[in-house]
Amino acid sequence: MKKIILLVALFSVIVTLTSCGKAEEAAVSSYFHAMQINDKDTMASMAVEPKDIEWKAFKITSTSEPVEMDLELPKLEKKLEELNKTKMAQVDIALEKKGLLDDAEFEIGETSRRTKKSELEQKVADLKAEVEAEEQKVKNIQAETNKLSQQIKVEKTMIGMSAGIMENYEMYTGKTINIKTIVNVTLTNGEIKDYVFLLRKDIMSMEDKARPSRYVITKIETVEDFDKMQQQKEENVQTQSQEVTEETTEQ
């Protein structure tokens, strides 16, 4: 209970601090100060994946314009609901095929005629291939469901960190604001590096009344590593697009 009270108090303090001036820059500065005194709890409350940078000086050199978008959580939950329905329908198809296969295999055992048996064996072989294909579709949908469930879990974690909401998400409407900040950092060894800080704030409203919220740091990377990650993402998207195009062409 004491821990919960402390976390709520900490959340309130951070919201107050980041409400003055440029909130995103205040959040970054607060994170650097937490690193300076090795305050792991504050770092964990402010960043999704906390990183401890050994620094002796820092300067925020640029901040992008805020990018505002509708809250993703309702869309993801609706998509998950539809996907679960699709999975159940596909399971029925797979079970139906499996039933036909069981019937054909039973019929083989009851048949003594060679010609009929040969026909049934071919039917069984075809049905086995169909069953395998339909069951693979179920597995593919389940993989998508697992991935989507993880995305929903991440979204809820983000909302909790930013707006302090841990339940009854459906009672709120909201929007998400994303910002990219570049920080020039002088490390304790004298090396100078530029870091990317990605920040996010979820503004949650109930009956048109917005709750207090704050910026949460979703990513901390050197500019070099961040650019490599972005390039890799773009290459993956291109590869997936090419695979889909090839599949469509083949069909």
C-alpha positions as a Markdown table, in Angstrom:
| # | Residue | x | y | z |
|---|---|---|---|---|
| 1 | Met | 0.0 | 0.0 | 0.0 |
| 2 | Lys | 2.8 | 2.4 | 0.9 |
| 3 | Lys | 4.5 | 1.6 | -2.4 |
| 4 | Ile | 1.4 | 2.5 | -4.3 |
| 5 | Ile | 1.0 | 5.8 | -2.4 |
| 6 | Leu | 4.7 | 6.6 | -3.2 |
| 7 | Leu | 4.2 | 5.9 | -6.9 |
| 8 | Val | 1.1 | 8.1 | -7.0 |
| 9 | Ala | 2.9 | 10.9 | -5.3 |
| 10 | Leu | 5.9 | 10.5 | -7.6 |
| 11 | Phe | 3.5 | 10.6 | -10.6 |
| 12 | Ser | 1.9 | 13.8 | -9.3 |
| 13 | Val | 5.3 | 15.4 | -8.8 |
| 14 | Ile | 6.5 | 14.6 | -12.3 |
| 15 | Val | 3.3 | 15.8 | -13.9 |
| 16 | Thr | 3.7 | 19.1 | -12.0 |
| 17 | Leu | 7.3 | 19.5 | -13.1 |
| 18 | Thr | 6.7 | 18.7 | -16.7 |
| 19 | Ser | 3.7 | 21.0 | -16.9 |
| 20 | Cys | 6.0 | 24.1 | -16.7 |
| 21 | Gly | 7.7 | 25.3 | -19.9 |
| 22 | Lys | 8.3 | 22.7 | -22.6 |
| 23 | Ala | 7.0 | 19.6 | -20.9 |
| 24 | Glu | 9.0 | 17.2 | -23.2 |
| 25 | Glu | 12.3 | 19.0 | -22.5 |
| 26 | Ala | 11.5 | 19.2 | -18.8 |
| 27 | Ala | 10.9 | 15.4 | -18.9 |
| 28 | Val | 14.3 | 14.8 | -20.5 |
| 29 | Ser | 16.0 | 17.1 | -18.1 |
| 30 | Ser | 14.4 | 15.3 | -15.1 |
| 31 | Tyr | 15.6 | 12.0 | -16.5 |
| 32 | Phe | 19.1 | 13.2 | -16.7 |
| 33 | His | 19.0 | 14.4 | -13.1 |
| 34 | Ala | 17.6 | 11.0 | -12.0 |
| 35 | Met | 20.6 | 9.4 | -13.8 |
| 36 | Gln | 22.9 | 11.8 | -12.0 |
| 37 | Ile | 21.8 | 10.7 | -8.6 |
| 38 | Asn | 21.3 | 7.1 | -9.7 |
| 39 | Asp | 17.6 | 7.2 | -8.9 |
| 40 | Lys | 16.5 | 3.9 | -10.5 |
| 41 | Asp | 12.9 | 4.2 | -9.4 |
| 42 | Thr | 12.4 | 7.6 | -11.0 |
| 43 | Met | 14.2 | 6.4 | -14.2 |
| 44 | Ala | 11.9 | 3.3 | -14.4 |
| 45 | Ser | 8.8 | 5.5 | -13.9 |
| 46 | Met | 9.8 | 7.9 | -16.7 |
| 47 | Ala | 11.2 | 5.5 | -19.3 |
| 48 | Val | 9.8 | 2.3 | -20.8 |
| 49 | Glu | 13.3 | 0.9 | -21.3 |
| 50 | Pro | 15.5 | 2.9 | -18.8 |
| 51 | Lys | 19.1 | 3.4 | -19.9 |
| 52 | Asp | 21.8 | 4.8 | -17.6 |
| 53 | Ile | 24.1 | 7.1 | -19.4 |
| 54 | Glu | 27.3 | 8.1 | -17.6 |
| 55 | Trp | 27.3 | 11.8 | -18.3 |
| 56 | Lys | 28.8 | 15.1 | -17.1 |
| 57 | Ala | 27.0 | 17.5 | -19.4 |
| 58 | Phe | 24.0 | 17.5 | -21.7 |
| 59 | Lys | 22.2 | 20.0 | -24.0 |
| 60 | Ile | 18.9 | 19.6 | -25.8 |
| 61 | Thr | 19.7 | 20.6 | -29.3 |
| 62 | Ser | 16.4 | 20.0 | -31.2 |
| 63 | Thr | 12.8 | 19.0 | -30.6 |
| 64 | Ser | 10.5 | 18.0 | -33.3 |
| 65 | Glu | 7.0 | 19.3 | -33.8 |
| 66 | Pro | 4.4 | 17.2 | -31.8 |
| 67 | Val | 2.7 | 14.5 | -33.9 |
| 68 | Glu | -0.8 | 14.0 | -32.6 |
| 69 | Met | -2.9 | 10.8 | -33.4 |
| 70 | Asp | -6.0 | 9.1 | -32.2 |
| 71 | Leu | -5.5 | 6.7 | -29.3 |
| 72 | Glu | -4.4 | 3.3 | -30.7 |
| 73 | Leu | -5.8 | 1.1 | -28.0 |
| 74 | Pro | -9.5 | 1.0 | -29.1 |
| 75 | Lys | -8.5 | 0.2 | -32.7 |
| 76 | Leu | -6.2 | -2.6 | -31.5 |
| 77 | Glu | -8.9 | -4.1 | -29.2 |
| 78 | Lys | -11.5 | -4.0 | -32.0 |
| 79 | Lys | -9.0 | -5.7 | -34.4 |
| 80 | Leu | -8.3 | -8.4 | -31.7 |
| 81 | Glu | -12.0 | -9.0 | -31.3 |
| 82 | Glu | -12.4 | -9.4 | -35.1 |
| 83 | Leu | -9.3 | -11.6 | -35.3 |
| 84 | Asn | -10.6 | -13.9 | -32.5 |
| 85 | Lys | -13.9 | -14.4 | -34.5 |
| 86 | Thr | -11.8 | -15.2 | -37.6 |
| 87 | Lys | -9.8 | -17.7 | -35.6 |
| 88 | Met | -12.9 | -19.5 | -34.3 |
| 89 | Ala | -14.4 | -19.7 | -37.8 |
| 90 | Gln | -11.1 | -21.1 | -39.1 |
| 91 | Val | -10.9 | -23.6 | -36.3 |
| 92 | Asp | -14.4 | -24.8 | -37.4 |
| 93 | Ile | -13.2 | -25.2 | -40.9 |
| 94 | Ala | -10.1 | -27.2 | -39.8 |
| 95 | Leu | -12.3 | -29.4 | -37.5 |
| 96 | Glu | -14.7 | -30.1 | -40.4 |
| 97 | Lys | -11.8 | -31.2 | -42.6 |
| 98 | Lys | -10.4 | -33.3 | -39.8 |
| 99 | Gly | -13.8 | -35.0 | -39.5 |
| 100 | Leu | -13.9 | -35.8 | -43.2 |
| 101 | Leu | -10.4 | -37.2 | -42.9 |
| 102 | Asp | -11.4 | -39.4 | -39.9 |
| 103 | Asp | -14.4 | -40.7 | -41.9 |
| 104 | Ala | -12.3 | -41.5 | -45.0 |
| 105 | Glu | -9.7 | -43.3 | -42.9 |
| 106 | Phe | -12.4 | -45.3 | -41.1 |
| 107 | Glu | -14.0 | -46.2 | -44.5 |
| 108 | Ile | -10.6 | -47.6 | -45.7 |
| 109 | Gly | -10.6 | -50.0 | -42.9 |
| 110 | Glu | -14.2 | -51.1 | -43.8 |
| 111 | Thr | -13.5 | -51.5 | -47.5 |
| 112 | Ser | -12.1 | -54.8 | -49.0 |
| 113 | Arg | -12.4 | -53.8 | -52.7 |
| 114 | Arg | -9.0 | -52.9 | -54.1 |
| 115 | Thr | -10.3 | -50.2 | -56.5 |
| 116 | Lys | -12.4 | -48.5 | -53.8 |
| 117 | Lys | -9.5 | -48.7 | -51.3 |
| 118 | Ser | -7.2 | -47.1 | -53.8 |
| 119 | Glu | -9.6 | -44.2 | -54.3 |
| 120 | Leu | -10.1 | -43.8 | -50.6 |
| 121 | Glu | -6.3 | -43.8 | -50.0 |
| 122 | Gln | -6.0 | -40.9 | -52.5 |
| 123 | Lys | -8.9 | -39.1 | -50.8 |
| 124 | Val | -7.1 | -39.5 | -47.5 |
| 125 | Ala | -3.9 | -38.2 | -48.9 |
| 126 | Asp | -5.7 | -35.1 | -50.3 |
| 127 | Leu | -7.6 | -34.6 | -47.1 |
| 128 | Lys | -4.4 | -34.8 | -45.0 |
| 129 | Ala | -2.9 | -32.0 | -47.1 |
| 130 | Glu | -6.1 | -29.9 | -46.7 |
| 131 | Val | -6.2 | -30.5 | -43.0 |
| 132 | Glu | -2.6 | -29.5 | -42.7 |
| 133 | Ala | -3.2 | -26.3 | -44.7 |
| 134 | Glu | -6.3 | -25.3 | -42.6 |
| 135 | Glu | -4.5 | -26.0 | -39.3 |
| 136 | Gln | -1.6 | -23.9 | -40.5 |
| 137 | Lys | -4.1 | -21.1 | -41.1 |
| 138 | Val | -5.2 | -21.4 | -37.5 |
| 139 | Lys | -1.6 | -21.2 | -36.3 |
| 140 | Asn | -0.9 | -18.1 | -38.4 |
| 141 | Ile | -4.0 | -16.4 | -37.0 |
| 142 | Gln | -3.0 | -17.4 | -33.5 |
| 143 | Ala | 0.5 | -15.9 | -34.1 |
| 144 | Glu | -1.2 | -12.6 | -35.2 |
| 145 | Thr | -3.4 | -12.8 | -32.1 |
| 146 | Asn | -0.4 | -13.2 | -29.8 |
| 147 | Lys | 1.3 | -10.3 | -31.5 |
| 148 | Leu | -1.7 | -8.1 | -31.2 |
| 149 | Ser | -2.3 | -9.0 | -27.6 |
| 150 | Gln | 1.3 | -7.9 | -26.8 |
| 151 | Gln | 0.7 | -4.6 | -28.6 |
| 152 | Ile | -2.4 | -4.0 | -26.5 |
| 153 | Lys | -0.4 | -4.9 | -23.3 |
| 154 | Val | 2.3 | -2.3 | -24.3 |
| 155 | Glu | -0.4 | 0.3 | -25.1 |
| 156 | Lys | -2.0 | -0.2 | -21.7 |
| 157 | Thr | 1.5 | 0.1 | -20.0 |
| 158 | Met | 2.1 | 3.4 | -21.9 |
| 159 | Ile | -1.2 | 4.8 | -20.9 |
| 160 | Gly | -0.6 | 3.8 | -17.3 |
| 161 | Met | 2.8 | 5.5 | -17.2 |
| 162 | Ser | 1.6 | 8.6 | -19.0 |
| 163 | Ala | -1.9 | 9.2 | -17.6 |
| 164 | Gly | -2.0 | 6.9 | -14.5 |
| 165 | Ile | -4.9 | 4.9 | -15.8 |
| 166 | Met | -4.7 | 1.1 | -15.1 |
| 167 | Glu | -8.2 | -0.1 | -15.8 |
| 168 | Asn | -11.6 | 0.7 | -17.4 |
| 169 | Tyr | -9.8 | 2.0 | -20.5 |
| 170 | Glu | -13.1 | 1.8 | -22.5 |
| 171 | Met | -14.5 | 4.6 | -20.4 |
| 172 | Tyr | -12.1 | 7.1 | -21.9 |
| 173 | Thr | -11.5 | 8.7 | -25.2 |
| 174 | Gly | -8.0 | 9.9 | -26.0 |
| 175 | Lys | -5.2 | 10.9 | -28.2 |
| 176 | Thr | -1.4 | 10.3 | -28.3 |
| 177 | Ile | 1.3 | 12.9 | -28.8 |
| 178 | Asn | 4.7 | 11.8 | -30.0 |
| 179 | Ile | 7.9 | 13.9 | -30.0 |
| 180 | Lys | 11.5 | 13.3 | -30.9 |
| 181 | Thr | 14.2 | 15.1 | -29.0 |
| 182 | Ile | 18.0 | 15.2 | -29.8 |
| 183 | Val | 20.3 | 15.6 | -26.8 |
| 184 | Asn | 24.0 | 16.3 | -27.1 |
| 185 | Val | 25.7 | 14.5 | -24.3 |
| 186 | Thr | 29.3 | 14.8 | -22.9 |
| 187 | Leu | 30.1 | 11.4 | -21.3 |
| 188 | Thr | 32.2 | 11.0 | -18.2 |
| 189 | Asn | 35.1 | 9.7 | -20.4 |
| 190 | Gly | 35.0 | 13.0 | -22.4 |
| 191 | Glu | 33.4 | 11.5 | -25.5 |
| 192 | Ile | 30.5 | 13.5 | -27.0 |
| 193 | Lys | 27.5 | 11.7 | -28.5 |
| 194 | Asp | 24.1 | 12.7 | -29.8 |
| 195 | Tyr | 21.2 | 10.8 | -28.3 |
| 196 | Val | 17.6 | 10.4 | -29.6 |
| 197 | Phe | 14.9 | 10.6 | -27.0 |
| 198 | Leu | 11.4 | 9.6 | -28.2 |
| 199 | Leu | 8.6 | 10.8 | -26.0 |
| 200 | Arg | 4.9 | 10.0 | -25.8 |
| 201 | Lys | 2.0 | 11.5 | -23.9 |
| 202 | Asp | -1.5 | 10.0 | -23.7 |
| 203 | Ile | -4.2 | 12.5 | -23.1 |
| 204 | Met | -7.2 | 10.6 | -21.7 |
| 205 | Ser | -10.6 | 12.2 | -21.3 |
| 206 | Met | -13.9 | 11.3 | -19.6 |
| 207 | Glu | -17.0 | 13.3 | -20.4 |
| 208 | Asp | -14.7 | 15.9 | -22.2 |
| 209 | Lys | -12.6 | 16.3 | -19.1 |
| 210 | Ala | -8.9 | 15.5 | -19.6 |
| 211 | Arg | -6.9 | 13.8 | -16.9 |
| 212 | Pro | -3.5 | 15.0 | -15.9 |
| 213 | Ser | -0.8 | 13.3 | -18.0 |
| 214 | Arg | 2.9 | 13.5 | -18.7 |
| 215 | Tyr | 5.5 | 12.6 | -21.3 |
| 216 | Val | 7.0 | 9.2 | -21.1 |
| 217 | Ile | 10.3 | 8.3 | -22.7 |
| 218 | Thr | 9.7 | 5.4 | -25.1 |
| 219 | Lys | 13.2 | 5.1 | -26.6 |
| 220 | Ile | 16.7 | 6.2 | -25.8 |
| 221 | Glu | 19.4 | 5.5 | -28.4 |
| 222 | Thr | 22.4 | 7.1 | -29.9 |
| 223 | Val | 21.6 | 8.9 | -33.2 |
| 224 | Glu | 23.8 | 6.3 | -35.0 |
| 225 | Asp | 22.0 | 3.3 | -33.5 |
| 226 | Phe | 18.6 | 4.9 | -34.0 |
| 227 | Asp | 19.2 | 5.6 | -37.7 |
| 228 | Lys | 20.3 | 1.9 | -38.1 |
| 229 | Met | 17.2 | 0.7 | -36.4 |
| 230 | Gln | 15.0 | 2.9 | -38.7 |
| 231 | Gln | 16.8 | 1.7 | -41.8 |
| 232 | Gln | 16.3 | -1.9 | -40.7 |
| 233 | Lys | 12.6 | -1.3 | -40.2 |
| 234 | Glu | 12.2 | 0.2 | -43.6 |
| 235 | Glu | 14.0 | -2.8 | -45.2 |
| 236 | Asn | 11.7 | -5.2 | -43.3 |
| 237 | Val | 8.7 | -3.3 | -44.6 |
| 238 | Gln | 10.0 | -3.4 | -48.2 |
| 239 | Thr | 10.7 | -7.1 | -47.8 |
| 240 | Gln | 7.2 | -7.9 | -46.5 |
| 241 | Ser | 5.7 | -5.7 | -49.3 |
| 242 | Gln | 7.6 | -7.7 | -51.9 |
| 243 | Glu | 6.6 | -11.0 | -50.4 |
| 244 | Val | 2.9 | -10.0 | -50.5 |
| 245 | Thr | 3.2 | -8.8 | -54.1 |
| 246 | Glu | 4.8 | -12.0 | -55.1 |
| 247 | Glu | 2.1 | -14.1 | -53.4 |
| 248 | Thr | -0.6 | -12.0 | -55.1 |
| 249 | Thr | 1.1 | -12.4 | -58.5 |
| 250 | Glu | 1.4 | -16.2 | -58.0 |
| 251 | Gln | -2.3 | -16.4 | -57.2 |
